[in-house]
Amino acid sequence: MKNVLQDLSFEQLESLTLSLGEKKFRAKQLYDGLMRGKKISDINIPSGLKKRLLESYEDEPVKIIKTLASSDGTEKYLFSLSDGNVIEGVLMKYKYGNTQCVSTQVGCRMGCKFCASTLGGLIRNLTSGEILAQVLVVNALHSRGKLRGVTNVVLMGSGEPLDNYANVVTFLKNISAAGGVNVSPRNISLSTCGLVPAIYNLAQEGLPVNLTVSLHQTTDEGRARTMPIAKKYSIDEILKACAHYFEKTGRRYIFEYSLIAGENCSAEHAQGLINLLKGKPCHVNLIRLNEVEERGLKAVSDRQAYAFMQALTDGGLSASVRRSLGADIAGACGQLRAGYLKGENL
């Protein structure tokens, strides 16, 4: 596997082109081409430079090999990496713009029982450029000649972003860089299962992304039944880390709460959330579970989901039910990749 040119910032690209004996303006040509989702071989630069770059760098580190289109306009992509691994992503269309969900790892080692991404464990981390290239190739499909076909990014695909900390932080810096795709950190959401030390580190990076924490329960004992990470970091530790993040960034944090039938959706659970979170600068995002065949967990009805939300709002919390998108195209994280690996005709 060769290196990934999209790993480099514009300044690093300038240093590379100068080291190859090229003039500085070639870096701008390269950067503009990459930011438009082009392969190295398709960028308008001298053939000699292309040849030297292709000796060390992947021509197309991420490519779309399958696209599924939902009746609601959502698009799901299966991406092939240069080493043959596959990942997935989703483009969700809203009135305010297009939001792309990206993967940060091939697989995941967190073991959450409601998620298909963990079924085969962690294969490897993605480089910062492989994360960025997911956005670049989808952006090229929807930008119509501009750089901002994708206006918002969520790190909620396969993998735990904070388990791939260095590459994810580099990605955040590169995607928000002026002159590139330039997606503001305020239009980026990062979802974590609750790696407490990494939340503290992220608060110091000067990248005020929207922090989203997968909570899914009101007690450590209950959380541990579906989330192994709960055995390492308590809810109290997570709340303290989130408070620190708010103090450093000024950004309200979000708790994701997947409603699982018979597990976490009773009136007692609603009151437990109210007791935990009332008065804190946070929002609760309720999710109607996308059922994963291998896991056996069941979703609640729409009526139950909205009744749970009403109980939270009546108790003084900011809460909403996430709009369900892409259910007809294996919309849940990891489902498309899992089906592909099993040889299903998707």
N, C-alpha and C positions, 0 to 999 in steps of 0.2 A: 504494500500500500504506500503510495506516494504522499507527500505533504499536501496540505489544503491551502491554496492561495487566499481563500476567503478568511482564513485565520488572521490575516495581517490587517492592521490599521492602515490608513492612508500614509501616515508617516513611515511606517515599516515598509510599505510598498515602495515609497520613494527611495529608501535606503537600499532596497533590493535592486531596483532598476539602476541606480548609480553604481552599485557593486558589479553589475553586469556590463558596465561601460556605456550605458544608455543615458540619454539626456533626461533631465528631471520631468519634462512634460509627458514622457511615456508613462509615468506612474499615473498621471491624471487620466490618460486614455484607458489604461488598464482598470483603474478603479471605477471609472464611469461604466465600462463594459460589464464588470463583475456586478456592480450594483443594479444593473438592468437584467441580471439573471443570465448573462451570456456565458457560454463555454469559452475557455481561453482561445481555442482554435477559431472562434467566431468573432473575436475582438479585432478591430482594425489597427493592428500593429505590425511592424516588419516581420517577415517570416522567420528570420534568424532569431529574433527575440522569442517568438512563439516556440520555436524548436527547443531553445535552451530552457524555457519555462516548463515545457511539457516533459522534459527529462526528469524534473524534480517534483512537479506538481500535477495533481489530478485535473484532467480536462473538465470533467463533470462530476464533482464529488457527490452530488445528490441529484437524482433524476426521478421524475414521476413515471411509475410503471403501471399504475391503475388509478382511475378516477371514478368515484361513485357520486352521482348527483341525487340529492333528495328532492322530494316534492316541495319542500319548504325553501329551496334554494341553497341549502347547505351542500358543500362539496367536501368529500373525504378523499384523501390521497394516500396511496401506498408509495413510499419512496424507496428506491434502491440505492445503497451506498456502494462505494467503489470496491469494498471487500466482500460484497455479496450479501451483507446483512440487509434487512428491511426494517423500516420504521414507518410511522404513519402521522398524518396531520389532518386538521379540519379547517375549512374556511366557513365562517358563519357571517351571514349578511344581515346587517341591521340598518335602521334609518340613519344612524350617525356614522356609518362606515363599515368596513369589512374587518372582522377580527379573525386572526389566524392562531390556531392552537398548534404549538410545536412540541416535538419530543426533544429530550435532553440526554437520553441514554437509549441503548439498544436493550430492551427489557428493563427490569428493575429488581432490586434485592430487598425492598421494604416489606413485601409479603402481605400487603393489605388484602383481605379476603373478598372485597367487593370489586376488585380491579383485575382485568384480564392481562394487564401489562406484566404482572409478576409471575405469570404461570410458568415461564421457562427460566426464571431467575434473571440475573444481570449478565449480559454478554460483554458489553464494554461501554465506556463513556463515549459520547460524541465530542468532537472537537468544537471549539467556538465557531469555526467556519462551517462545519456541517450543520450546526443549529441555524446559523445565519442563512446558509444556502437554501434551507427549506422555505424561508420567507422569500428569498430572491426569486426562486423558480415559480412560486405561486404568484408573487407580485407581478412577474412578467406577464402572466396570463390575464391579469385584471387591471393593469396600470394604464393601458391605452396610451403608451408613450410617456407617461409621467412616472415619478418614482414612488407614488403613494397609493397604489391600488390596495395595499394592505395598510390600514390606518391604526390598528390596535393588535397587540400580540399578547397571548397568554401562554405561559410555560406550564401547561397542564396535560401534555401528551405523555407518551411513554417515558418512564424514568422519574426519579426524584431530583429536581434541579439542584438542591443544596447538597446532594451526594456527589455532584459533579461541579463543585463550587468554583474552582479557578476558571474552567472553560465557560461556565454560565456567566460569571462576572465579565469576562472578556467579551462575550457575545453582547451583553447589555451595553457595554461601552461602545462597541462597534456599531450596533444597530441604531443607537441614539446619536451617533456622531454627525455633526453638521457636514453637509456635502454628500452624505450617503443617503440611506433610506430615511434617516433622521426621525425615527419614531421616538417621541418623548417618553422618558421613563414613567411619566404619569399616565401614559396610554399602554403601559405594560403591566401585566399581573403575573406574579410568580406564586405557584402553589406548592406548598410543602406539607409533608405529613407531620412535621414538628421537630426538625433537627435543631435543638435549642442553641448550641454554640454557634452554628452557622447563621442563625437569625441575628444574634448579637453582632457577628462579623459583617453581615450584609448592611446593618444599620450604619456602619462606619464608612461605607463605600462611596457615599455621595450620589447614590443612584436611587432616588425616591420612588421606586416601583411600588405597585399595590401588592401588599403582602397578604396572601390567602393561605389559611391554615386548615387542613383537613382535621376536623374535630370528631364529628360523628357519634359522640357519646358525651354523657355528663359526669361520668366517674372514671377513674383510672382502671378499675376492675372491668367495667363494661367496655371501655375502649380497647383493652387488651384482648378481648375476644375476637375482634376483627382487625386490629392493628398491632402487630408485634412491637412497633416502635414505642408503644405505650409502656412497655416494661422497662424502657430506658429513661424516658422523659415523662414526667408527670404533667397533668393539666395545669397545676399551679406553676410549674416551671415555664410552661408554654405561655401562660398569661403574663408572667413577669417579662419574658423575652419580647412579647408583643407590645407591652407597655413601654419598654425601652425603645423599640422600633418607632413607635409613635412619637416619643420624646425627641428622638434624633431626626426624624424625617417630617413630622407633622402630618403623616398620612394615616388616615383611618384604616384599620385592618379588618379583614373579612374572615369569617369562619364558615367553611363548607360543612354541611351537615346532610349526608345522604340518608334518606328515610328508608329504613329496612323493616319490613313487616315483622312484628313480634320481637323486635330487638331494641329499638330506640325511639319509638314514636307515640308513647303513651302520654297521658296528661302529666304523669309524674316526671317524665323526661322533659316535657316543655317547662315545667316549673323548675327543674334542675338547671336548665339553660338560663332561665331568668335569674335564678340565684347566682349563677356563675358570672353572668355578663352584664347585668343591668348597671347602667351608669358608666360603662366603659365605651371608648370611642371606636365602636366596632359595628359591623353589620353581619347578620346571619343569612347565608345563602342556602336555602333548602333545595335539595336535589332529589328528584324522583329517580330512584335507582334504575340504572340500565342493567338488567339482569344478565349475569354471566353464567352460561350453562354449567361450567365446571365448578362453580362455587355454591350453587343451590340456595342463594339468598333471594328473597322475594321482595318486589316493590310494593309500595302502598298505592292506593287509588288516588286520583286527583282530588277527590273530595277530602280524603284524609290528610293529604299534603296541605291543602289550603286551610283546613281546620287547625292543623298544627301551627301554621303561620299566624293565624288569627289569635291563637292562644299566646304566642310570643309577643305579638304587637299589643295585645291587651295588657300584657305584663310589663310593657315599657321598652321592649327591644325593637330595634330596626331590623326588619326581616322581610324576605321575599322568597318566592318560589322561582327557581331558575326556569326560564323558558326552555322547553324540551325541543332540541333541534337534532335532525339527522337520525331519528330513531329507526327509520326504514332503510338505513344504509350502514348498519353496525356502528352507530354513532358513539358508543362508549369507548373510552380509552383502551386500546389494546385489542379490541375485537377484530378489526380488519386484519391486523398482523397475525393474530392467533389463527384465524381462518385460513390465511394464506399459507402459514407454516404447516397446517394440517392438510393442505392440498385441496381445500374447498374451492369450488368454481364460483368466485365472487363476482 
